[in-house]
Amino acid sequence: MSDVPHYFLYGETVPSHSLDYLHIAALEESLPKHDWKIHPHRHNNLHQLLVVEEGSVMVQLRDLRSEERGYCILSIPPKEVHSFMHKPGVRGYIVTIVDSFLRGIFAANERQQFPFLFNECLIVRPDPDSKISWDFEMLMRQIMREYRVPRRGQACAIGAYLKVLFVLLSRSSSQMQVMERQYDAKISVYEDFVKLLETNYPQHWSVNQYADTLGMTGNRLNRLCQRYAGQNALQIVHERLLTEAKRKLIYSNMSVNEISYELGFKDPAYFSRFFTKSCDETPGQFKKRLQTQEADAER
């Protein structure tokens, strides 16, 4: 996606930290350098946690814009376009984890219990006086202690604390329902489909093309998607196209026609009907509404 910057961290183009799988920055130390505002961008192969302990932050994720106050935690997976506008006085951390390291601390059979944990934006707003809030704060202190002082088994300890933290996120998130049933398909196969989709959705592959590449029938792929995502494969493909369309409408200066062609639609009118059917507004109306909301928020 060439119209949205790909950063390592806050504009850095190469890693500047000592660990090759983790970086932690205090918001109150790093944000003043950027005038308290992080412009729309995304990270390849990096998962981020925004931990707001005190103060507030205006968050833009996809087409959602909201003001979040401490204590809260946002989980942002790789390639998800996001921006932050913090207010002076905010305190907390931005935790950046290499995605392969994060996935590696969960065994495949463990990932079956949390099918969306690594792919969806999540948010947790625990009561400041609750035990779960205290648990999150204690885990962050332990992670910071291990991060600051290199010792034997550092990666093992950090991985263990992160694993517990993400399990608590999955239990507490207001945007994810944990599935408590047994799974008859391996989560890794569904993950392979998601990776394949990321590469080929602009080519408008059919469900059978995805299934053939994965070595299964279209019906089996649909059953797999229903089990892990609660949608059939075609619905997931359409949702991915819509997500990218919304990203470009929000974060780029491309016209609706340009976006439709870039997303593989041969007819802009068909793209407009496709978008309107799912969103109950045309692409132009969607873009105008978001621009109005942003202008109102900045007044």
N, C-alpha and C positions, 0 to 999 in steps of 0.2 A: 504494500500500500504506500505508494510514493508520495502521497499528498499529506501524510501525517509523519512527523519526525520519529525515527527509531533511535532511542537513547539507550546508553547503558544505565547511567544514573544521573538524573537532573542535568542533562546536557553533556556529561562526560562521554567520551567516545571510546575510552579504554578503561579497564578496571584500575582502581587506585588503591584497593585495599589488600591486606596481606592474605586473607583467605580467598581461595578461588571459588567458593561455593556460597558465600554469605557476606553481606554488607549491611551494617546498621548505622544509621545516622540519626542524631537527635534533631527533632524539628526546630527547636529553638536556636540551634547552632547553624543549621544549613539553610533554613528558609530566608533569613534576612539578606543573604547574598543574592536571592532571586526576587527581592521586593515582595516576599510573602506569597508569590504566585507562581505555580508550576503550569505552564501552558500545555495544551493538548499534545499528547505524545503516547507512545507505547514502547514496550520492551520485548525484544525477542528472547525467548527461552528463560525469562526471569519471572518469578512469582513474587508479588509484593504484598506486604501487610502494612497498612497505615494504622498505627496505634495512637489514638488521641486520648491523652490522660486528662488534660485540662484545656479549656478554651474551645474554639469552634473552627470548622473548616467547611467551605462550600465545595461540594464534590460534584463533578460531572462524569458520569459513567454511561456510555451509550447515549440514549435520549433522556436519561434520568438526571435531574439536578436537584440536590437537596442540601440543606445545612445540617451537618452532624456535629454534635457536641460530645465532649468527654464525659463519661468514659465510653469509647466505642472502638471497634476494630473493623476495618474493611479489608477483605481479601480480594486481590486483583490478579487474575491469572495472566499468563503471557499473551501478548498481542492484543490485549484489551485496551482500547484508547481511553485515556483518562486525563483529567486535569484537576488541580486543587487551587483554591484561593483561601489562604489562611488569614486569620486575624492576628495581629501582634498579641503576644501573651499566650499563644498556643504552646502546649508542652506535650511531648510524646516522641514516637519513633517512626521511622520508615525502615522496614525490614525487607531486604531484597535477597531472595533465595534462588539459586540456580534450579530450574525446574526438574532436571534429571536427579539432582540430589534430593529434592523434596519427595519425588515419586519413589526414589530408591529406599527411603526409610519405611515405606509401607510395602509389605509383601503383596503379591497379586491377589491372594485370597482375602487380604485385609482391605484392599482397594474396592473389592466387591461391595463392601458395606457403605462406601462413600463414593458413588459413581460420579457425582458432580463436584466433589471437593476441590479438584485440581483444574476444573474447566469453567466454572461459573463464578461470577462476582457474588460475594457473600458479605453480609453485614451483621454485626452483633452489637446490641445496645444493652448491656447488662445493667441492672440497678446498681448504682455506685456502692450501696451498702450490702449487696448480696454476696453469697459465698463464691459464686461463679466469677464475679468481678475480682474478688480477692485472689482466686486461683489464677486468673489471667495475669494479674500484677506480679504474683510470685513467680510465675513461669517466665515472664519477661525479665525479671531480675536475675534469675538463674541463667537465662540465655546471655544476658549482658555480661555476667560474671565470667562465663566461659569464653565469650567472644573477646573480651579485653585482655585476658591472660592466657597465652599459649601454654598448654600442658598436655601431657600424655593422654591420649584418648579424647582430645578436644572435639573432633568431628563426631565421634560416637555420642558424647554427652549432649552436644548441641542438637544432633539428630533426634535423640531421645526426648529432649524437652520440646522440640518443634512438633514431634509426633503427638505428644499429649496435647499441645496447644491446638493443633488442627483437629484432633478428635473433639475437643471442647467446642471449637468453632462449629463443627458439624452438628453437635447436640444443641447449640444455642442459636444458630442462625435463623433469622426471620425469613430468609429467602430460599431455604432448602429443606426438604422433607427427607429424613433418613429412612431408607427402605429397610425394614426389619425382616424380610422374608428370605428364603433360600434362593440362590441363583443357579440356574442350570446351564449357564453359558459363562465362559471366562471373560472377565472384565477386560483383559488385554485385547480380545478380538474386537470388542466395541471401541476401545481406544484406537485400534488400527483403522477402523472405519472413520473415526473423527479426524485422524491424521490425513487419511486419503481424501476426505471431504475438504479439508483445508486447502489442499493442493488443486482440486479439480472442480470445485463448485462454480468458478466462472465459466467453465466449459459446459455446464448444464448436463453433466452425466446423468444417465437414467439410473434408477435403482438397480436394474440388472447389471449395468456396467460396474457399479460398486461391488455388487455381490459376486460377479465373475472374478474380479480382481482379488477378492478376499477368499475365493474358492468355496463359495456357498451359493445356495439358491436365494432368489429375492424374498421368498416367503420366510426363510430362516433369518435373513438379515432384518426383516420387519419385526419378527418375534424378538430378536436380540435388542433392537432399538426400543420396542415397547417395554421390555423388561428393565432396561437401564435408564431410559429417558422418558418413558411414558408417552412416546410418540412413535409413529411409523417412520421409516427411512425418508420418505418423500417429504414429510412434514419437517424433519430435521434439516434436509437440504434447503427447503424453502425458507426456514427460519434463519439459516446461515446467510442466504442471499439478502434477506431483509435486514439482518444485522449490519452487513457491509454497506448496504444502501443507506441506512440511517447514519452510519459513521461518515460516509462521504458527504451526505447532505448537511451534517452538523459541522464537520471539521475542514471541509475543502471549499474552494470557490468554483467547483465544477458545476456546469449546468445539468439539469435533469437529463437532457439528451446525452450528454457526455457520460454521465454515470450509467445510464442504461446500456450504452455500448460497451463500456469498460466491464460491466458485470455480465456480458455475454448475451444481452437481449438485442435481437436484430431489429426490433420495432419499439421505439420509445413509447408508443401508445400502449403496447402490450405490457411494458414495464410499469407504466402508470396504473393500468388496471390491476396488475398483480399486486402492486404496493397498496392501492386503495382498498382492495378486497380484504387485506389483512389488517390494515391500520385505520380504516374508516376515514381516511383523508388522503388527498393526493400528495405526491412528493413535494410539490411546491407549497401546499398548505402546511405540511409538516415542517419544512424548512423555515417558513415565515413565522410559525408559532414558536419554534425554538429560539429564533433570533429575537422575537419580542420578549420572551421570558428572560433571556440573557441581558437584554437592555434594561429591563425592569429591575433585575437583580443588582445591576451595577450603579443604579441611581442612588 
